[in-house]
Amino acid sequence: MSTETLAPQKTAPKGKPKWLRVKLPTGKKYTELRSLVDKYDLHTICTSGSCPNMGECWSEGTATFMILGNICTRSCGFCGVKTGRPETVDWDEPEKVARSIKLMKIKHAVVTSVDRDDLKDMGSIIWAETVKAIRRMNPETTLETLIPDFQGNTRNIDRIVEVAPEVVSHNMETVRRLTREVRIQAKYDRSLEVLRYLKEQGINRTKSGIMLGLGETEEEVIQTLHDLKDANVDVVTIGQYLQPSKRHLPVKQFITPDQFKKYEAIGLDLGFRHVESSALVRSSYKAQKHIN
């Protein structure tokens, strides 16, 4: 696909293409986990975010949990999470998440959170305590932490480093030119520095993800892959942006399967350990593979 084809469009495309259609999740493992989630009112991003890969991930023993509430202090143009004044920190949350993982018999857990710029520690203490609680209650479970940027504060980032998850992820979300529009309070270079710092401090696997279809060009996507490689990132996920509501940024283009394959090939040629690139890929897709 040429740069011209990928140039920003004035109007959003009409209707989703056929490659974005997904089958309803099925299978014995999925049914068992769904029953547990409903019975014990367990909170996973998989269910609340209606993830298209939920059935596949649950069948492989992987699930994603969100901590620090469900109200974010940032107002990113792509994200469906509520924005506003968050509730008081629940200091019992680490144990609750660890218990959920035990009940669901999760082999590989992904933990993420809203941004908590309202807190002095930006939520990093709860982050560290959650990892510790999961380790205590589920010693065989491996972990990925999908963290916010903590405003680049290394003291807060160090709390993540100290508990040493198998994978630490922080998403770039989009290319440099679109960062201010898409992420608003975030900064492209600050996110790169967070990823670089994590690797410098000895994190075994670092990871990042971007969404396509917001008006980026092919050259900009490739440059972002180069920037991530320069920051020594190990794993990259690339997926299609889908508009959560009419209030959010519109989809400018639906990227074809062939173009996703092209980005995967470019990423692998650059030397990333893993590149997950297709329309339905989300941050935690095939996450259990990324510890290797």
C-alpha positions in Angstrom: 0.0 0.0 0.0 1.4 3.3 -1.0 2.0 6.4 1.2 -0.6 8.2 -0.9 -3.2 5.6 -0.2 -2.4 5.8 3.5 -2.6 9.6 3.7 -5.1 11.1 6.1 -8.7 11.2 4.8 -11.3 13.9 5.3 -14.1 11.5 6.0 -14.3 8.1 7.8 -14.8 5.0 5.6 -18.3 3.5 5.7 -18.8 0.1 7.2 -16.3 -2.3 8.6 -14.5 -4.6 6.1 -15.0 -8.4 6.2 -11.7 -9.1 7.9 -12.9 -7.3 11.0 -15.7 -9.7 11.6 -15.1 -12.1 14.5 -16.8 -15.3 15.7 -18.4 -15.4 19.1 -16.0 -17.0 21.7 -16.7 -20.7 22.4 -15.1 -23.7 23.9 -15.1 -25.5 27.3 -12.3 -23.4 28.8 -14.0 -20.1 27.8 -17.3 -21.3 29.2 -15.8 -22.2 32.5 -14.0 -18.9 32.9 -17.0 -16.9 31.8 -19.0 -18.7 34.5 -16.4 -17.8 37.2 -16.2 -14.2 36.1 -20.0 -13.9 36.3 -20.3 -15.8 39.6 -17.7 -13.9 41.5 -18.1 -10.6 39.7 -14.4 -10.6 38.6 -13.3 -7.6 36.6 -11.3 -8.2 33.5 -10.5 -5.9 30.6 -11.3 -8.9 28.3 -15.0 -8.7 29.2 -15.4 -5.0 29.9 -13.6 -4.1 26.7 -15.4 -6.7 24.6 -12.1 -7.8 23.3 -12.4 -9.8 20.0 -9.7 -12.2 21.1 -11.2 -13.1 24.5 -12.1 -16.7 23.6 -8.7 -17.4 22.1 -6.8 -15.9 25.0 -8.9 -17.5 27.7 -8.5 -20.9 26.1 -4.8 -20.4 26.4 -5.0 -19.4 30.0 -4.4 -15.7 29.5 -6.5 -12.8 30.8 -6.1 -9.0 31.4 -7.0 -7.1 34.6 -7.2 -3.4 35.1 -6.3 -1.8 38.5 -6.7 1.6 40.1 -10.3 2.0 39.2 -12.1 2.7 35.9 -11.8 6.5 35.7 -8.7 8.0 34.1 -7.2 11.4 34.7 -6.3 11.7 31.0 -8.7 12.2 28.1 -7.1 10.4 25.1 -9.0 10.7 21.9 -9.0 7.0 21.1 -9.8 5.4 24.5 -13.3 4.3 25.8 -12.3 4.6 29.5 -14.2 7.3 31.4 -12.3 10.5 32.2 -12.7 12.5 35.3 -11.9 12.5 39.0 -11.0 9.0 40.1 -12.2 7.3 43.2 -10.1 6.7 46.3 -7.4 4.1 45.9 -8.6 0.6 47.1 -5.7 -0.8 49.0 -7.3 -4.2 49.0 -7.2 -4.3 45.3 -3.9 -6.2 45.0 -5.4 -9.1 46.9 -8.6 -9.0 44.9 -6.8 -9.2 41.6 -4.5 -12.0 42.9 -7.6 -13.9 44.1 -9.3 -13.5 40.7 -6.3 -14.9 39.0 -6.3 -17.9 41.3 -10.0 -18.6 40.8 -9.6 -18.4 37.1 -6.5 -20.6 37.1 -4.7 -18.0 34.9 -1.3 -19.2 33.6 -0.3 -15.8 32.2 -1.8 -12.6 33.6 -1.6 -9.1 32.0 -2.2 -6.2 34.4 -2.9 -2.7 33.2 -4.4 0.5 34.7 -5.8 3.9 34.1 -3.5 6.9 34.4 -3.6 8.3 38.0 -1.9 11.7 37.6 -3.9 12.8 40.7 -1.7 10.6 43.0 1.7 11.6 44.2 3.1 8.2 43.3 0.8 8.0 40.2 -0.4 4.6 41.4 3.0 3.0 41.3 2.8 1.7 44.9 -0.5 -0.2 44.1 1.1 -1.4 41.0 4.0 -3.0 42.9 1.8 -4.4 45.6 -0.4 -6.0 43.0 2.5 -7.8 41.4 3.7 -9.0 44.8 0.2 -10.2 45.8 -0.1 -12.2 42.5 3.3 -13.7 43.1 2.4 -14.8 46.6 -1.0 -16.3 45.6 0.0 -17.6 42.2 3.7 -18.5 42.1 3.4 -20.4 38.8 1.7 -17.5 37.0 3.8 -15.4 34.7 3.1 -11.6 34.4 3.0 -8.8 32.0 2.5 -5.2 33.3 1.1 -2.8 30.8 2.0 0.5 32.6 1.3 4.2 32.1 4.2 6.6 31.6 4.1 7.7 35.2 5.0 11.1 33.7 8.5 9.8 33.1 9.2 9.8 36.9 12.0 7.2 37.3 11.3 6.7 41.1 7.8 5.4 40.2 9.1 3.4 37.2 11.7 1.8 39.6 8.9 0.3 41.7 7.9 -1.7 38.6 11.5 -2.7 37.9 12.0 -3.9 41.5 9.1 -6.4 41.3 10.5 -7.7 38.0 7.5 -8.8 35.9 8.4 -11.2 33.0 7.3 -8.5 30.5 6.8 -4.8 31.0 4.8 -3.0 28.3 4.1 0.7 27.6 2.2 1.6 24.5 3.2 4.3 22.0 -0.4 4.0 20.6 0.4 6.1 17.5 3.1 7.8 15.4 4.9 11.0 16.4 2.8 13.5 14.3 -0.5 12.2 15.7 0.5 11.9 19.4 -0.8 15.3 20.6 -4.2 14.7 18.9 -4.5 11.0 19.9 -2.9 10.9 23.4 -3.2 14.6 24.4 -1.4 14.6 27.7 1.2 12.1 26.6 4.5 12.7 24.8 6.0 10.6 22.1 9.7 11.0 23.3 8.7 10.5 26.9 7.2 7.2 26.1 10.3 6.1 24.2 12.4 7.2 27.2 10.3 5.1 29.6 10.8 2.0 27.4 14.5 2.7 27.0 14.9 3.2 30.8 13.1 -0.1 31.6 15.5 -2.0 29.4 18.5 -0.2 30.8 17.4 -1.2 34.3 17.4 -4.8 33.4 13.8 -5.7 32.5 14.0 -8.9 30.5 11.3 -8.2 27.9 9.9 -4.8 27.0 7.0 -4.3 24.7 4.9 -1.6 23.0 1.9 -1.3 20.8 0.5 1.0 18.1 -2.9 1.4 16.5 -3.4 2.1 12.8 -6.1 3.8 10.9 -5.9 7.2 12.6 -4.4 9.0 9.5 -0.7 7.9 9.7 1.4 7.2 6.7 3.4 4.1 6.0 6.6 6.0 6.4 5.5 7.2 9.8 4.6 3.7 11.0 8.0 2.4 9.8 9.8 5.3 11.6 7.9 4.4 14.8 9.2 0.8 14.5 12.7 2.2 14.0 12.3 4.4 17.1 11.1 1.5 19.2 14.0 -0.7 18.1 16.4 2.1 19.0 14.8 2.1 22.4 15.7 -1.7 22.6 12.1 -2.8 22.7 11.7 -6.5 22.3 8.0 -7.0 21.3 5.6 -4.9 19.2 1.9 -5.2 18.6 0.2 -3.5 15.7 -3.6 -3.5 15.3 -6.6 -1.6 13.8 -8.0 1.4 15.6 -11.8 1.1 16.1 -13.8 4.1 17.3 -15.4 3.4 20.7 -18.1 6.1 20.3 -19.1 9.1 18.2 -17.3 11.3 20.7 -13.9 9.7 19.9 -11.6 10.1 17.0 -13.0 8.7 13.8 -11.4 5.9 11.8 -9.6 7.4 8.9 -8.8 4.1 7.1 -9.1 0.4 7.5 -5.7 -1.2 7.0 -5.7 -4.3 4.8 -4.4 -7.7 6.0 -1.6 -7.5 3.4 -0.4 -4.2 4.8 -0.4 -5.6 8.3 1.7 -8.5 7.0 4.1 -6.0 5.5 4.6 -4.2 8.8 5.2 -7.6 10.5 7.9 -8.5 8.0 9.5 -5.0 8.5 9.5 -5.4 12.3 11.0 -8.9 12.2 13.7 -7.6 9.8 14.5 -4.9 12.3 15.1 -7.6 14.9 12.1 -7.5 17.2 11.7 -10.8 19.0 8.0 -10.9 18.4 5.7 -8.8 16.1 1.9 -9.3 16.3 0.4 -7.4 13.4 -3.2 -7.8 12.2 -6.4 -5.9 12.3 -7.7 -7.6 15.5 -4.5 -7.5 17.4 -4.7 -5.8 20.8 -2.0 -5.2 23.4 -2.3 -8.5 25.2 -2.9 -10.7 22.1 -0.8 -13.8 22.4 0.9 -12.3 25.4 1.9 -15.6 26.8 4.3 -16.0 23.9 6.2 -12.8 24.6 7.9 -14.0 27.8 10.2 -16.2 25.6 
